[in-house]
Amino acid sequence: MPAPRNLARILGILPALLAIGAIAAAPLQEPEEEEQYTIKEVMKLAHAKDGLLKKVATGKATDEEKQQLLVCYQSMAKNSPPRGEQESWDERTKQLVAAAEAAVKGEEDAADLLLTATDCKSCHDVHK
Ligand code: HEC
């Protein structure tokens, strides 16, 4: 009866299979995690007095800083707010991402889009 022997062999390679699975899955997740900021981190990076938003909206940002602002807002879009409806949050953060994308592409209305989308009080009243 070869059955018990086969079973032992299958059980023997199981850890190896699991390890291969873990290695295969890891590279897919890592870059995303590196780019993820919490909402609070974005507020500090982007919305502080001399933060990214002001630089980008006044045309003083480098291409790299524009890209950073986009990553910040993409991170916000992936998060959930401490308060308020998810649907409202999705709509607001979609506008933030679109405005930052316009800045990265150098579109003329980028500053206007950014200033409209980043109305601090209107978002804080609902979601903070
Ligand atoms: C799209 C929504 C949204 C917009 C626009 C927004 N904020 Fe916020 N902000 C939040 C949320 C949500 C929190 C609370 C985060 C938490 O408690 O996790 C917050 C928190 C903060 C905090 C506190 C951070 C901390 O460490 O507790 C500061 C400061 C801040 N925002 C500044 C600003 C400024 C300045 C602007 C405008 C230039 C702005 N925010 C625009 C959503 C927004």
Backbone and ligand atoms as CSV (ligand in chain L), in Angstrom:
chain,resi,resn,atom,element,x,y,z
A,1,MET,N,N,0.840,-1.219,0.000
A,1,MET,CA,C,0.000,0.000,0.000
A,1,MET,C,C,0.864,1.253,0.000
A,2,PRO,N,N,0.959,1.948,-1.114
A,2,PRO,CA,C,1.835,3.131,-1.197
A,2,PRO,C,C,1.206,4.401,-0.626
A,3,ALA,N,N,-0.072,4.345,-0.308
A,3,ALA,CA,C,-0.759,5.585,0.062
A,3,ALA,C,C,-0.123,6.371,1.220
A,4,PRO,N,N,0.172,5.736,2.354
A,4,PRO,CA,C,0.711,6.501,3.483
A,4,PRO,C,C,2.033,7.178,3.120
A,5,ARG,N,N,2.796,6.494,2.293
A,5,ARG,CA,C,4.092,7.067,1.901
A,5,ARG,C,C,3.891,8.344,1.080
A,6,ASN,N,N,2.925,8.285,0.124
A,6,ASN,CA,C,2.645,9.475,-0.689
A,6,ASN,C,C,2.180,10.640,0.160
A,7,LEU,N,N,1.364,10.295,1.129
A,7,LEU,CA,C,0.831,11.346,1.997
A,7,LEU,C,C,1.969,12.044,2.729
A,8,ALA,N,N,2.918,11.216,3.217
A,8,ALA,CA,C,4.054,11.772,3.937
A,8,ALA,C,C,4.844,12.701,3.015
A,9,ARG,N,N,4.927,12.287,1.731
A,9,ARG,CA,C,5.698,13.108,0.793
A,9,ARG,C,C,5.000,14.454,0.545
A,10,ILE,N,N,3.682,14.373,0.402
A,10,ILE,CA,C,2.932,15.617,0.164
A,10,ILE,C,C,3.066,16.560,1.361
A,11,LEU,N,N,2.933,15.970,2.564
A,11,LEU,CA,C,3.052,16.804,3.762
A,11,LEU,C,C,4.463,17.393,3.856
A,12,GLY,N,N,5.423,16.616,3.363
A,12,GLY,CA,C,6.822,17.057,3.435
A,12,GLY,C,C,7.075,18.293,2.588
A,13,ILE,N,N,6.430,18.381,1.408
A,13,ILE,CA,C,6.713,19.547,0.557
A,13,ILE,C,C,5.781,20.719,0.859
A,14,LEU,N,N,4.815,20.512,1.749
A,14,LEU,CA,C,3.849,21.579,2.036
A,14,LEU,C,C,4.509,22.884,2.508
A,15,PRO,N,N,5.432,22.814,3.480
A,15,PRO,CA,C,6.067,24.073,3.920
A,15,PRO,C,C,6.780,24.786,2.772
A,16,ALA,N,N,7.381,24.006,1.877
A,16,ALA,CA,C,8.081,24.610,0.742
A,16,ALA,C,C,7.092,25.334,-0.153
A,17,LEU,N,N,5.948,24.703,-0.379
A,17,LEU,CA,C,4.925,25.345,-1.215
A,17,LEU,C,C,4.455,26.650,-0.582
A,18,LEU,N,N,4.249,26.631,0.721
A,18,LEU,CA,C,3.795,27.832,1.418
A,18,LEU,C,C,4.845,28.947,1.313
A,19,ALA,N,N,6.109,28.551,1.440
A,19,ALA,CA,C,7.182,29.540,1.365
A,19,ALA,C,C,7.229,30.170,-0.019
A,20,ILE,N,N,7.076,29.345,-1.060
A,20,ILE,CA,C,7.081,29.877,-2.425
A,20,ILE,C,C,5.918,30.849,-2.602
A,21,GLY,N,N,4.783,30.481,-2.053
A,21,GLY,CA,C,3.615,31.355,-2.145
A,21,GLY,C,C,3.881,32.697,-1.501
A,22,ALA,N,N,4.519,32.682,-0.331
A,22,ALA,CA,C,4.788,33.925,0.388
A,22,ALA,C,C,5.757,34.802,-0.389
A,23,ILE,N,N,6.785,34.182,-0.975
A,23,ILE,CA,C,7.765,34.955,-1.746
A,23,ILE,C,C,7.101,35.558,-2.981
A,24,ALA,N,N,6.235,34.762,-3.628
A,24,ALA,CA,C,5.586,35.252,-4.841
A,24,ALA,C,C,4.643,36.414,-4.539
A,25,ALA,N,N,4.019,36.393,-3.368
A,25,ALA,CA,C,3.033,37.425,-3.053
A,25,ALA,C,C,3.700,38.724,-2.581
A,26,ALA,N,N,4.878,38.627,-1.955
A,26,ALA,CA,C,5.493,39.787,-1.318
A,26,ALA,C,C,5.779,40.973,-2.249
A,27,PRO,N,N,6.428,40.765,-3.400
A,27,PRO,CA,C,6.790,41.930,-4.219
A,27,PRO,C,C,5.579,42.717,-4.696
A,28,LEU,N,N,4.419,42.071,-4.780
A,28,LEU,CA,C,3.226,42.776,-5.229
A,28,LEU,C,C,2.757,43.806,-4.212
A,29,GLN,N,N,2.970,43.517,-2.930
A,29,GLN,CA,C,2.415,44.385,-1.902
A,29,GLN,C,C,3.373,45.488,-1.460
A,30,GLU,N,N,4.663,45.237,-1.500
A,30,GLU,CA,C,5.606,46.167,-0.887
A,30,GLU,C,C,5.582,47.598,-1.400
A,31,PRO,N,N,5.636,47.826,-2.718
A,31,PRO,CA,C,5.691,49.221,-3.171
A,31,PRO,C,C,4.489,50.017,-2.697
A,32,GLU,N,N,3.329,49.399,-2.704
A,32,GLU,CA,C,2.122,50.105,-2.278
A,32,GLU,C,C,2.218,50.528,-0.825
A,33,GLU,N,N,2.717,49.629,0.016
A,33,GLU,CA,C,2.792,49.959,1.435
A,33,GLU,C,C,3.752,51.106,1.690
A,34,GLU,N,N,4.840,51.151,0.913
A,34,GLU,CA,C,5.806,52.230,1.088
A,34,GLU,C,C,5.179,53.579,0.782
A,35,GLU,N,N,4.235,53.585,-0.145
A,35,GLU,CA,C,3.649,54.846,-0.573
A,35,GLU,C,C,2.465,55.267,0.301
A,36,GLN,N,N,2.050,54.400,1.185
A,36,GLN,CA,C,0.846,54.694,1.955
A,36,GLN,C,C,1.114,55.639,3.116
A,37,TYR,N,N,0.368,56.708,3.182
A,37,TYR,CA,C,0.424,57.601,4.326
A,37,TYR,C,C,-0.918,57.549,5.038
A,38,THR,N,N,-0.897,57.801,6.353
A,38,THR,CA,C,-2.163,57.980,7.053
A,38,THR,C,C,-2.685,59.375,6.719
A,39,ILE,N,N,-3.959,59.618,7.051
A,39,ILE,CA,C,-4.537,60.938,6.785
A,39,ILE,C,C,-3.758,62.005,7.557
A,40,LYS,N,N,-3.408,61.706,8.799
A,40,LYS,CA,C,-2.661,62.671,9.606
A,40,LYS,C,C,-1.307,63.003,8.987
A,41,GLU,N,N,-0.628,61.972,8.474
A,41,GLU,CA,C,0.673,62.208,7.834
A,41,GLU,C,C,0.522,63.108,6.608
A,42,VAL,N,N,-0.548,62.870,5.838
A,42,VAL,CA,C,-0.782,63.705,4.653
A,42,VAL,C,C,-1.023,65.156,5.074
A,43,MET,N,N,-1.792,65.348,6.142
A,43,MET,CA,C,-2.075,66.707,6.607
A,43,MET,C,C,-0.773,67.425,6.965
A,44,LYS,N,N,0.163,66.689,7.577
A,44,LYS,CA,C,1.434,67.300,7.956
A,44,LYS,C,C,2.308,67.577,6.739
A,45,LEU,N,N,2.410,66.576,5.853
A,45,LEU,CA,C,3.275,66.714,4.679
A,45,LEU,C,C,2.744,67.746,3.695
A,46,ALA,N,N,1.448,67.692,3.458
A,46,ALA,CA,C,0.877,68.481,2.368
A,46,ALA,C,C,0.262,69.783,2.847
A,47,HIS,N,N,-0.325,69.795,4.032
A,47,HIS,CA,C,-1.139,70.946,4.421
A,47,HIS,C,C,-0.519,71.815,5.508
A,48,ALA,N,N,0.699,71.530,5.931
A,48,ALA,CA,C,1.390,72.432,6.852
A,48,ALA,C,C,1.667,73.746,6.118
A,49,LYS,N,N,2.017,74.775,6.875
A,49,LYS,CA,C,2.214,76.112,6.297
A,49,LYS,C,C,3.126,76.117,5.075
A,50,ASP,N,N,4.269,75.453,5.186
A,50,ASP,CA,C,5.181,75.413,4.037
A,50,ASP,C,C,5.130,74.054,3.355
A,51,GLY,N,N,3.964,73.441,3.424
A,51,GLY,CA,C,3.817,72.090,2.894
A,51,GLY,C,C,3.753,72.027,1.377
A,52,LEU,N,N,3.542,70.794,0.899
A,52,LEU,CA,C,3.558,70.534,-0.543
A,52,LEU,C,C,2.459,71.297,-1.281
A,53,LEU,N,N,1.270,71.348,-0.682
A,53,LEU,CA,C,0.141,71.970,-1.383
A,53,LEU,C,C,0.458,73.415,-1.756
A,54,LYS,N,N,0.977,74.170,-0.784
A,54,LYS,CA,C,1.249,75.580,-1.044
A,54,LYS,C,C,2.283,75.731,-2.159
A,55,LYS,N,N,3.330,74.899,-2.096
A,55,LYS,CA,C,4.360,74.966,-3.136
A,55,LYS,C,C,3.789,74.663,-4.508
A,56,VAL,N,N,2.973,73.605,-4.565
A,56,VAL,CA,C,2.437,73.198,-5.865
A,56,VAL,C,C,1.445,74.240,-6.379
A,57,ALA,N,N,0.572,74.730,-5.481
A,57,ALA,CA,C,-0.466,75.666,-5.917
A,57,ALA,C,C,0.111,77.016,-6.333
A,58,THR,N,N,1.292,77.380,-5.807
A,58,THR,CA,C,1.890,78.656,-6.182
A,58,THR,C,C,2.963,78.492,-7.263
A,59,GLY,N,N,3.042,77.297,-7.821
A,59,GLY,CA,C,3.963,77.073,-8.935
A,59,GLY,C,C,5.425,76.995,-8.533
A,60,LYS,N,N,5.680,76.748,-7.219
A,60,LYS,CA,C,7.079,76.706,-6.777
A,60,LYS,C,C,7.604,75.295,-6.563
A,61,ALA,N,N,6.794,74.310,-6.875
A,61,ALA,CA,C,7.185,72.923,-6.591
A,61,ALA,C,C,8.015,72.331,-7.725
A,62,THR,N,N,8.917,71.432,-7.342
A,62,THR,CA,C,9.636,70.643,-8.350
A,62,THR,C,C,8.708,69.533,-8.833
A,63,ASP,N,N,9.111,68.884,-9.928
A,63,ASP,CA,C,8.314,67.759,-10.433
A,63,ASP,C,C,8.174,66.678,-9.365
A,64,GLU,N,N,9.247,66.479,-8.593
A,64,GLU,CA,C,9.226,65.452,-7.558
A,64,GLU,C,C,8.207,65.796,-6.466
A,65,GLU,N,N,8.139,67.071,-6.111
A,65,GLU,CA,C,7.188,67.491,-5.081
A,65,GLU,C,C,5.738,67.364,-5.567
A,66,LYS,N,N,5.528,67.644,-6.845
A,66,LYS,CA,C,4.187,67.456,-7.413
A,66,LYS,C,C,3.785,65.990,-7.324
A,67,GLN,N,N,4.749,65.121,-7.649
A,67,GLN,CA,C,4.505,63.680,-7.591
A,67,GLN,C,C,4.209,63.245,-6.153
A,68,GLN,N,N,4.946,63.832,-5.199
A,68,GLN,CA,C,4.729,63.508,-3.780
A,68,GLN,C,C,3.321,63.890,-3.332
A,69,LEU,N,N,2.862,65.046,-3.789
A,69,LEU,CA,C,1.520,65.492,-3.426
A,69,LEU,C,C,0.486,64.510,-3.982
A,70,LEU,N,N,0.733,64.052,-5.201
A,70,LEU,CA,C,-0.184,63.074,-5.796
A,70,LEU,C,C,-0.231,61.794,-4.959
A,71,VAL,N,N,0.943,61.321,-4.536
A,71,VAL,CA,C,0.984,60.109,-3.706
A,71,VAL,C,C,0.240,60.333,-2.386
A,72,CYS,N,N,0.409,61.519,-1.806
A,72,CYS,CA,C,-0.313,61.864,-0.571
A,72,CYS,C,C,-1.817,61.732,-0.777
A,73,TYR,N,N,-2.321,62.328,-1.840
A,73,TYR,CA,C,-3.763,62.321,-2.051
A,73,TYR,C,C,-4.268,60.946,-2.464
A,74,GLN,N,N,-3.433,60.193,-3.180
A,74,GLN,CA,C,-3.819,58.804,-3.486
A,74,GLN,C,C,-3.930,58.000,-2.194
A,75,SER,N,N,-3.031,58.267,-1.246
A,75,SER,CA,C,-3.099,57.576,0.047
A,75,SER,C,C,-4.385,57.938,0.780
A,76,MET,N,N,-4.759,59.215,0.726
A,76,MET,CA,C,-6.010,59.626,1.378
A,76,MET,C,C,-7.199,58.881,0.771
A,77,ALA,N,N,-7.173,58.760,-0.556
A,77,ALA,CA,C,-8.283,58.092,-1.248
A,77,ALA,C,C,-8.406,56.631,-0.829
A,78,LYS,N,N,-7.282,56.033,-0.448
A,78,LYS,CA,C,-7.312,54.617,-0.045
A,78,LYS,C,C,-7.712,54.452,1.412
A,79,ASN,N,N,-7.725,55.559,2.167
A,79,ASN,CA,C,-8.068,55.491,3.583
A,79,ASN,C,C,-9.551,55.759,3.826
A,80,SER,N,N,-9.945,55.541,5.068
A,80,SER,CA,C,-11.303,55.919,5.474
A,80,SER,C,C,-11.202,57.009,6.525
A,81,PRO,N,N,-12.086,57.986,6.485
A,81,PRO,CA,C,-12.028,59.087,7.444
A,81,PRO,C,C,-12.540,58.642,8.816
A,82,PRO,N,N,-12.085,59.318,9.896
A,82,PRO,CA,C,-12.582,58.956,11.231
A,82,PRO,C,C,-14.077,59.242,11.388
A,83,ARG,N,N,-14.624,60.126,10.559
A,83,ARG,CA,C,-16.016,60.536,10.695
A,83,ARG,C,C,-16.625,60.737,9.308
A,84,GLY,N,N,-17.943,60.638,9.189
A,84,GLY,CA,C,-18.627,60.966,7.941
A,84,GLY,C,C,-18.789,59.774,7.005
A,85,GLU,N,N,-19.587,59.986,5.961
A,85,GLU,CA,C,-19.908,58.917,5.008
A,85,GLU,C,C,-18.711,58.603,4.101
A,86,GLN,N,N,-18.484,57.323,3.853
A,86,GLN,CA,C,-17.412,56.904,2.943
A,86,GLN,C,C,-17.631,57.490,1.543
A,87,GLU,N,N,-18.891,57.560,1.136
A,87,GLU,CA,C,-19.216,58.040,-0.216
A,87,GLU,C,C,-18.772,59.496,-0.407
A,88,SER,N,N,-19.030,60.318,0.607
A,88,SER,CA,C,-18.620,61.720,0.561
A,88,SER,C,C,-17.099,61.825,0.539
A,89,TRP,N,N,-16.449,60.972,1.328
A,89,TRP,CA,C,-14.987,60.944,1.373
A,89,TRP,C,C,-14.417,60.559,0.015
A,90,ASP,N,N,-14.997,59.536,-0.604
A,90,ASP,CA,C,-14.515,59.071,-1.914
A,90,ASP,C,C,-14.615,60.197,-2.939
A,91,GLU,N,N,-15.723,60.930,-2.900
A,91,GLU,CA,C,-15.932,62.028,-3.852
A,91,GLU,C,C,-14.876,63.125,-3.638
A,92,ARG,N,N,-14.656,63.498,-2.370
A,92,ARG,CA,C,-13.697,64.556,-2.067
A,92,ARG,C,C,-12.273,64.154,-2.433
A,93,THR,N,N,-11.907,62.926,-2.084
A,93,THR,CA,C,-10.520,62.522,-2.341
A,93,THR,C,C,-10.293,62.287,-3.841
A,94,LYS,N,N,-11.353,61.939,-4.571
A,94,LYS,CA,C,-11.237,61.804,-6.022
A,94,LYS,C,C,-10.869,63.155,-6.638
A,95,GLN,N,N,-11.474,64.217,-6.114
A,95,GLN,CA,C,-11.153,65.563,-6.607
A,95,GLN,C,C,-9.720,65.964,-6.265
A,96,LEU,N,N,-9.265,65.554,-5.067
A,96,LEU,CA,C,-7.884,65.844,-4.673
A,96,LEU,C,C,-6.908,65.160,-5.623
A,97,VAL,N,N,-7.163,63.884,-5.912
A,97,VAL,CA,C,-6.279,63.121,-6.800
A,97,VAL,C,C,-6.283,63.741,-8.201
A,98,ALA,N,N,-7.475,64.109,-8.689
A,98,ALA,CA,C,-7.575,64.691,-10.035
A,98,ALA,C,C,-6.799,66.013,-10.104
A,99,ALA,N,N,-6.898,66.824,-9.040
A,99,ALA,CA,C,-6.202,68.108,-9.021
A,99,ALA,C,C,-4.685,67.907,-9.004
A,100,ALA,N,N,-4.217,66.951,-8.196
A,100,ALA,CA,C,-2.779,66.684,-8.129
A,100,ALA,C,C,-2.277,66.102,-9.444
A,101,GLU,N,N,-3.106,65.287,-10.087
A,101,GLU,CA,C,-2.728,64.740,-11.401
A,101,GLU,C,C,-2.581,65.860,-12.421
A,102,ALA,N,N,-3.487,66.828,-12.353
A,102,ALA,CA,C,-3.413,67.972,-13.271
A,102,ALA,C,C,-2.112,68.737,-13.043
A,103,ALA,N,N,-1.699,68.851,-11.767
A,103,ALA,CA,C,-0.446,69.552,-11.457
A,103,ALA,C,C,0.751,68.781,-12.009
A,104,VAL,N,N,0.742,67.466,-11.843
A,104,VAL,CA,C,1.843,66.636,-12.352
A,104,VAL,C,C,1.954,66.786,-13.870
A,105,LYS,N,N,0.793,66.859,-14.539
A,105,LYS,CA,C,0.801,66.980,-16.003
A,105,LYS,C,C,1.060,68.410,-16.469
A,106,GLY,N,N,1.129,69.348,-15.504
A,106,GLY,CA,C,1.399,70.737,-15.871
A,106,GLY,C,C,0.219,71.446,-16.507
A,107,GLU,N,N,-0.991,70.984,-16.218
A,107,GLU,CA,C,-2.170,71.625,-16.800
A,107,GLU,C,C,-2.412,72.995,-16.174
A,108,GLU,N,N,-2.958,73.902,-16.985
A,108,GLU,CA,C,-3.077,75.297,-16.562
A,108,GLU,C,C,-4.027,75.507,-15.388
A,109,ASP,N,N,-5.096,74.726,-15.321
A,109,ASP,CA,C,-6.086,74.949,-14.267
A,109,ASP,C,C,-5.771,74.174,-12.983
A,110,ALA,N,N,-4.561,73.605,-12.886
A,110,ALA,CA,C,-4.214,72.770,-11.729
A,110,ALA,C,C,-4.346,73.531,-10.404
A,111,ALA,N,N,-3.849,74.766,-10.359
A,111,ALA,CA,C,-3.887,75.527,-9.103
A,111,ALA,C,C,-5.336,75.772,-8.666
A,112,ASP,N,N,-6.198,76.133,-9.629
A,112,ASP,CA,C,-7.615,76.351,-9.314
A,112,ASP,C,C,-8.256,75.078,-8.783
A,113,LEU,N,N,-7.988,73.980,-9.475
A,113,LEU,CA,C,-8.550,72.692,-9.038
A,113,LEU,C,C,-8.091,72.361,-7.627
A,114,LEU,N,N,-6.815,72.600,-7.358
A,114,LEU,CA,C,-6.259,72.280,-6.031
A,114,LEU,C,C,-6.920,73.126,-4.945
A,115,LEU,N,N,-7.045,74.427,-5.216
A,115,LEU,CA,C,-7.608,75.305,-4.185
A,115,LEU,C,C,-9.069,74.951,-3.909
A,116,THR,N,N,-9.806,74.573,-4.938
A,116,THR,CA,C,-11.197,74.176,-4.731
A,116,THR,C,C,-11.283,72.867,-3.952
A,117,ALA,N,N,-10.450,71.898,-4.320
A,117,ALA,CA,C,-10.536,70.566,-3.713
A,117,ALA,C,C,-10.029,70.544,-2.279
A,118,THR,N,N,-9.167,71.507,-1.926
A,118,THR,CA,C,-8.545,71.449,-0.599
A,118,THR,C,C,-9.152,72.461,0.368
A,119,ASP,N,N,-10.438,72.701,0.252
A,119,ASP,CA,C,-11.134,73.568,1.207
A,119,ASP,C,C,-11.113,72.890,2.587
A,120,CYS,N,N,-10.173,73.341,3.431
A,120,CYS,CA,C,-9.900,72.673,4.708
A,120,CYS,C,C,-11.181,72.528,5.541
A,121,LYS,N,N,-11.877,73.653,5.717
A,121,LYS,CA,C,-12.993,73.660,6.659
A,121,LYS,C,C,-14.141,72.765,6.182
A,122,SER,N,N,-14.445,72.827,4.887
A,122,SER,CA,C,-15.608,72.076,4.421
A,122,SER,C,C,-15.385,70.567,4.598
A,123,CYS,N,N,-14.149,70.140,4.455
A,123,CYS,CA,C,-13.878,68.710,4.671
A,123,CYS,C,C,-13.819,68.376,6.163
A,124,HIS,N,N,-13.132,69.224,6.941
A,124,HIS,CA,C,-13.016,68.958,8.386
A,124,HIS,C,C,-14.382,68.942,9.075
A,125,ASP,N,N,-15.277,69.851,8.641
A,125,ASP,CA,C,-16.614,69.903,9.249
A,125,ASP,C,C,-17.325,68.558,9.154
A,126,VAL,N,N,-17.093,67.845,8.068
A,126,VAL,CA,C,-17.796,66.583,7.851
A,126,VAL,C,C,-16.994,65.363,8.310
A,127,HIS,N,N,-15.667,65.407,8.108
A,127,HIS,CA,C,-14.890,64.162,8.244
A,127,HIS,C,C,-13.860,64.123,9.360
A,128,LYS,N,N,-13.580,65.258,9.992
A,128,LYS,CA,C,-12.509,65.244,10.989
A,128,LYS,C,C,-13.063,65.011,12.398
L,1,HEC,C1,C,-10.692,65.846,1.927
L,1,HEC,C2,C,-10.750,66.135,3.342
L,1,HEC,C3,C,-9.751,67.083,3.961
L,1,HEC,C4,C,-9.244,68.255,3.468
L,1,HEC,C5,C,-9.547,68.914,2.130
L,1,HEC,C6,C,-8.350,68.772,4.468
L,1,HEC,N1,N,-8.306,67.932,5.552
L,1,HEC,FE1,FE,-7.162,68.192,7.235
L,1,HEC,N2,N,-7.933,66.478,8.010
L,1,HEC,C7,C,-8.884,65.673,7.411
L,1,HEC,C8,C,-9.234,64.580,8.297
L,1,HEC,C9,C,-10.215,63.468,8.009
L,1,HEC,C10,C,-8.466,64.765,9.465
L,1,HEC,C11,C,-8.469,63.881,10.733
L,1,HEC,C12,C,-7.478,62.756,10.579
L,1,HEC,C13,C,-7.500,61.787,11.741
L,1,HEC,O1,O,-7.895,62.175,12.859
L,1,HEC,O2,O,-7.116,60.633,11.518
L,1,HEC,C14,C,-7.673,65.973,9.256
L,1,HEC,C15,C,-6.762,66.494,10.180
L,1,HEC,C16,C,-6.010,67.623,10.001
L,1,HEC,C17,C,-5.034,68.122,10.937
L,1,HEC,C18,C,-4.661,67.465,12.281
L,1,HEC,C19,C,-3.594,66.414,12.043
L,1,HEC,C20,C,-3.219,65.649,13.301
L,1,HEC,O3,O,-2.056,65.244,13.395
L,1,HEC,O4,O,-4.101,65.408,14.140
L,1,HEC,C21,C,-4.503,69.268,10.410
L,1,HEC,C22,C,-3.420,70.161,11.001
L,1,HEC,C23,C,-5.150,69.485,9.133
L,1,HEC,N3,N,-6.052,68.470,8.909
L,1,HEC,C24,C,-4.889,70.552,8.290
L,1,HEC,C25,C,-5.554,70.782,7.093
L,1,HEC,C26,C,-5.407,71.992,6.293
L,1,HEC,C27,C,-4.540,73.189,6.662
L,1,HEC,C28,C,-6.183,71.814,5.197
L,1,HEC,C29,C,-6.425,72.770,4.035
L,1,HEC,C30,C,-5.268,73.289,3.339
L,1,HEC,C31,C,-6.819,70.507,5.298
L,1,HEC,N4,N,-6.399,69.919,6.466
L,1,HEC,C32,C,-7.648,69.968,4.350
L,1,HEC,C33,C,-9.427,65.836,6.152
L,1,HEC,C34,C,-9.160,66.893,5.291
